[in-house]
């Protein structure tokens, strides 16, 4: 089957009329759900979760009904990316579990679009998922209507420095950026793993969970709200995906040079309380991709803090 069929897949009892799929595409077992009218004339919105290695369950569980109200005439695809959530494990993919790269994740998205026979899509990328959304638009401009990114991550050595700065402040330790030492120790002409050294130093000061909780959430209530959704979905994990990307050099990855090559409209929704993205990471997308930025009084997951403001910002990003 190559065209979207509302009777295909199997029925989600919580969302009558929607379709759920588990398909072998691009060498991986991918899980995705399709909501909304099959005959919509609007480009489908494809949600690309972050993590990396997270899932689309909590976004749909916490915001899906509100999204359907805000965009009643638009189809929405909720994709669990390769190796994450309800998709098959990396070890069962053709590529294997050792490494994972951005090209492969973009290829998965294109395979889903083709499987559903969607003419054009709007990638909606959150955090790490913004990379997939932006690179898809760069590689497939004719298949992309526009791009929406929420609290994007695009410059990972800089992100690692931000996390090191925050970990130092929160732990009451002196900031000591290892970048100069790492560069000095690198053999002539060899790449210096500055990002990896920074993130190792950050997590040595404060464990990853506590650090990310401190810099991503506006208040403890938002964090608990997400944790309850995660517990309900029973989809915790993602370490395999994270490690595969790290093996491929994730913390050294600098995407900004490619932002200048994107020829589709880019819209950014940023949370003022998300130190992982705002303002540095958001600034790269705004400056180099011409991103139209909306800043909300929220954290990394804006639908947790103010779903009405996020719905309004998303609706504007899709219609401006």
C-alpha positions in Angstrom: 0.0 0.0 0.0 1.4 3.4 -1.0 -1.5 5.8 -0.4 -3.0 6.8 3.0 -6.0 4.7 3.9 -7.9 5.7 7.0 -8.9 2.0 7.4 -5.3 0.8 7.2 -3.1 0.0 10.2 -5.2 -0.6 13.3 -7.6 1.5 15.3 -6.6 3.5 18.3 -9.5 3.2 20.8 -8.7 6.6 22.3 -8.8 8.4 19.0 -11.6 6.9 16.9 -11.1 7.2 13.1 -7.3 7.7 13.4 -4.8 5.2 11.9 -1.8 3.6 13.6 1.0 2.1 11.6 4.0 -0.2 12.2 5.8 -0.4 8.9 9.3 -1.5 7.7 10.5 1.6 5.9 14.0 2.7 5.0 15.4 -0.4 6.7 13.7 0.2 10.0 10.5 -0.7 11.8 8.8 2.6 12.3 5.7 3.4 14.3 3.5 6.4 13.4 0.0 7.6 13.9 -2.1 9.7 11.5 -4.9 11.9 12.9 -7.3 14.4 11.2 -9.2 14.3 7.9 -7.9 12.2 5.1 -9.1 14.6 2.5 -7.4 17.7 3.9 -6.0 20.1 1.4 -3.5 21.5 3.9 0.0 20.0 4.0 0.2 17.4 6.8 2.0 18.4 10.0 4.6 15.8 11.0 5.7 15.9 14.6 9.4 15.1 15.2 10.2 14.6 18.9 13.4 15.4 20.6 15.5 13.5 23.1 17.2 12.2 21.1 15.5 8.9 21.5 12.3 10.1 23.1 8.8 9.5 21.5 5.7 11.2 20.3 3.4 9.7 22.9 3.5 12.5 25.5 3.0 15.3 22.9 -0.1 13.6 21.6 -1.4 12.6 25.0 -1.0 16.1 26.5 -1.6 18.3 23.5 -3.2 16.2 20.7 -6.8 17.1 21.5 -6.0 20.8 21.7 -4.0 20.6 18.5 -7.1 19.0 16.7 -9.2 21.9 18.0 -6.7 24.5 16.8 -6.2 22.9 13.4 -9.4 21.0 12.6 -8.8 20.7 8.9 -5.2 19.4 9.0 -3.8 15.9 9.2 -1.1 15.4 11.8 1.4 12.6 11.8 3.0 11.5 15.1 6.2 9.7 14.4 8.3 7.7 16.8 11.7 8.1 15.2 14.1 5.2 14.4 14.9 3.2 17.5 12.7 5.3 19.8 9.4 4.9 21.5 7.2 2.3 19.8 9.4 1.9 16.8 11.7 -1.1 16.6 15.1 -1.1 18.3 18.2 0.1 16.4 19.7 -3.4 16.6 16.9 -4.6 14.2 17.5 -2.0 11.6 19.6 -2.5 8.5 22.1 0.0 9.7 22.5 -1.6 13.1 22.8 -0.1 16.6 26.4 1.2 16.6 25.9 4.5 14.9 23.0 6.7 13.8 23.2 9.9 11.7 21.0 12.8 10.6 20.9 11.6 7.0 19.2 8.4 8.1 16.6 10.1 10.2 15.8 12.4 7.3 15.5 9.4 5.0 13.1 7.8 7.5 10.9 10.9 7.4 10.9 10.9 3.6 10.0 7.2 3.6 7.0 8.0 5.9 5.9 10.9 3.6 6.1 8.7 0.6 4.3 5.8 2.3 1.4 8.1 3.2 1.4 9.6 -0.3 1.6 13.1 1.1 2.4 15.7 -1.6 4.0 18.2 0.9 4.5 18.3 4.6 5.2 20.7 7.4 7.9 19.2 9.7 7.4 20.2 13.3 10.6 19.6 15.1 11.2 19.8 18.9 14.6 20.1 20.4 16.8 17.6 18.7 13.9 16.9 16.3 14.4 20.4 14.9 17.6 19.2 13.2 15.6 16.5 11.3 12.9 19.1 10.4 15.4 21.7 9.1 17.6 19.2 7.2 14.5 17.6 5.6 13.5 21.1 4.3 17.0 21.7 3.0 17.1 18.4 1.2 13.5 18.2 0.1 12.3 21.8 -0.5 9.7 20.8 -3.0 8.2 18.4 -0.5 8.2 21.0 2.3 5.6 23.7 2.7 7.3 25.4 5.6 9.2 24.4 8.8 8.3 24.9 12.4 10.8 24.3 15.1 10.2 24.4 18.9 13.2 25.2 21.1 15.7 23.9 18.5 19.1 22.5 19.0 21.5 23.1 16.1 25.0 23.9 17.5 26.1 21.1 19.9 29.5 22.3 21.1 27.8 25.6 22.1 24.9 23.6 23.7 27.5 21.6 25.7 29.1 24.9 26.9 25.7 26.2 28.0 25.1 23.0 30.0 28.6 23.3 31.5 27.9 26.9 32.5 24.6 26.0 34.1 26.0 22.9 35.9 28.8 25.0 37.3 26.4 27.6 38.6 24.0 25.1 40.0 26.7 23.0 41.7 28.6 26.1 43.0 31.8 25.1 41.2 34.1 27.2 39.2 33.5 27.3 35.4 36.4 25.7 33.7 35.9 25.3 29.9 38.2 22.4 28.7 38.1 23.6 25.1 41.6 25.1 25.0 43.2 22.0 26.6 41.4 19.7 24.3 42.4 21.7 21.2 46.0 21.8 22.4 46.1 18.0 22.9 44.7 17.2 19.5 47.3 16.0 17.0 48.0 18.5 14.1 45.0 18.7 11.8 42.9 16.4 13.9 39.4 17.4 15.1 39.4 18.4 18.8 36.3 16.8 20.5 35.5 20.0 22.4 31.7 19.3 22.7 32.3 15.9 24.2 34.7 17.2 26.7 32.3 20.0 27.8 29.4 17.7 28.2 31.5 15.2 30.2 32.6 18.1 32.5 29.0 19.3 32.8 27.6 15.9 33.9 30.5 15.4 36.3 29.3 18.5 38.1 25.6 17.6 38.1 23.9 14.4 36.8 22.2 14.7 33.5 18.6 14.3 34.8 18.9 17.0 37.5 20.7 19.4 35.1 18.2 19.1 32.3 15.3 19.4 34.8 16.8 22.6 36.1 17.4 24.3 32.7 14.4 23.1 30.7 11.4 23.4 33.0 9.7 26.6 34.1 8.5 25.1 37.3 8.3 21.7 39.1 4.7 21.3 38.2 5.5 21.2 34.5 8.2 18.6 35.1 5.8 16.4 37.1 3.1 16.7 34.4 5.5 15.3 31.8 6.7 12.6 34.1 3.1 11.4 34.7 2.6 11.2 30.9 5.8 9.3 30.5 4.8 6.9 33.2 1.4 6.4 31.5 3.0 5.7 28.2 5.6 3.3 29.6 8.1 4.4 26.9 11.0 5.5 29.0 14.5 4.9 27.5 16.3 6.2 24.5 19.8 5.5 25.7 20.6 3.3 22.7 19.6 6.1 20.3 21.6 8.7 22.2 24.7 6.5 22.3 24.5 5.7 18.6 24.4 9.4 17.8 27.2 10.2 20.2 29.2 7.5 18.5 28.7 9.4 15.3 30.0 12.7 16.9 26.7 14.3 18.1 28.4 16.7 20.5 30.8 18.0 17.8 28.0 18.6 15.3 27.6 22.2 14.1 24.5 22.6 11.8 24.5 26.5 11.4 26.4 26.6 8.0 23.6 24.5 6.5 20.9 26.9 7.8 21.8 29.3 5.1 20.8 26.8 2.4 17.2 26.4 3.5 14.8 27.9 1.0 11.5 27.3 2.8 9.9 29.6 5.4 11.1 28.8 8.9 9.2 29.6 12.1 10.6 29.2 15.6 8.6 28.9 18.8 10.9 29.5 21.8 10.4 29.1 25.5 12.1 32.0 27.4 12.8 29.6 30.3 14.5 26.9 28.2 18.2 27.6 28.6 19.1 24.7 26.3 17.7 26.6 23.4 17.0 30.3 24.2 18.6 32.5 23.2 21.8 31.1 21.7 20.4 28.1 19.7 17.3 30.1 18.6 19.6 32.9 17.5 21.4 30.7 15.0 18.1 29.7 13.3 16.8 33.3 13.3 20.0 34.8 11.9 21.0 32.2 9.3 17.7 30.7 8.2 15.7 33.9 8.5 13.5 32.2 11.2 10.5 34.1 12.3 10.7 33.8 16.1 7.9 33.8 18.7 9.0 33.7 22.4 6.6 32.4 25.0 6.7 32.5 28.7 7.4 28.7 28.8 10.1 26.1 29.1 11.4 23.4 26.8 7.9 21.9 26.5 5.7 24.9 25.9 2.5 22.9 25.6 3.0 21.9 29.3 3.2 25.5 30.6 0.7 27.3 28.4 -1.1 25.2 25.8 -3.3 28.0 24.6 -0.3 30.3 23.9 1.5 27.4 22.2 -1.5 26.5 20.1 -1.9 30.1 19.0 1.8 30.4 18.1 1.6 27.2 16.1 -1.5 28.3 14.3 0.2 31.6 13.4 3.3 29.8 12.2 1.2 27.6 9.9 -0.8 30.5 8.4 1.4 33.5 8.2 
